[in-house]
Structures are given as C-alpha cells and as structure tokens.
Amino acid sequence: MTEQNKSRRQKLEQFLVQNPNDAFSRYGIALECLREGDIPAAETHFKTLLDTNPDYVPGYQMYAQTLAQHNRAEEAKGLLSRGIAAANRQGNQHARSEMEGLLAQLE
C-alpha cells in the first residue's frame, strides 16, 4: 500500500509504533475509530490515552460523550468528574465548563 492510499487511522497507527505514548496520535486514532463506527477500538484507545496521559483533557470529554451516546451514563459521569479535575489542573476553563454541562445533563 502506498503512503498516499493509507487511511488516516493507518497513518496515526504508524506514528504510535514510533511513540506509543503520543497523546495526539492516540486521540486521533480514537476519533477515527469513532468515525468508522468501531466503538470497541475507540474505547481501547481512549482508555490507553487516559492511562498514559491523565491530563489530556479532550480525551475525557470525547470518551464521556461516546459513553453517554451508548447509554452508559454512570461511566460517563465518572469520566467527566476525572476530566473536570484534569481541566482544573490544566487551567482549561472552557473544557471544564463543557464537561460540567454534560455532567449536569446526565444527572
């Protein structure tokens, strides 16, 4: 397969081979998995992302939204609480506010 014919997911997976803890690549793969409808793979990537990069705020938000969309509100609420704490540590008030809004909707 030529470089030009590779999917975004395949290209990001190549980056991860070189740097398995790269948050941006891991997050990108999770989003590509969601776009492709591969929810189990997306979950695996979100979990790995947050285990290796616990302050990667967008990961909490997107993973929680995914869980909420799949009727897993309790799991989403726990993730949002962790994400809000991470956003506070990062000084990311916008993300904190968005996650607080989603958390309020789920309660």
Residue, then its C-alpha position, 0 to 999 in steps of 0.5 A: m500500500t502506498e503512503q498516499n492510499k493509507s487511511r488516516r487511522q493507518k497513518l496515526e497507527q504508524f506514528l504510535v509504533q514510533n511513540p506509543n505514548d503520543a497523546f495526539s496520535r492516540y486521540g486521533i486514532a480514537l476519533e477515527c475509530l469513532r468515525e468508522g463506527d468501531i466503538p470497541a477500538a475507540e474505547t481501547h484507545f481512549k482508555t490507553l490515552l487516559d492511562t498514559n496521559p491523565d491530563y489530556v483533557p479532550g480525551y475525557q470529554m470525547y470518551a464521556q460523550t461516546l459513553a453517554q451516546h451508548n447509554r452508559a451514563e454512570e461511566a460517563k459521569g465518572l469520566l467527566s468528574r476525572g476530566i473536570a479535575a484534569a481541566n482544573r489542573q490544566g487551567n482549561q476553563h472552557a473544557r471544564s465548563e463543557m464537561e460540567g454541562l454534560l455532567a449536569q445533563l446526565e444527572 
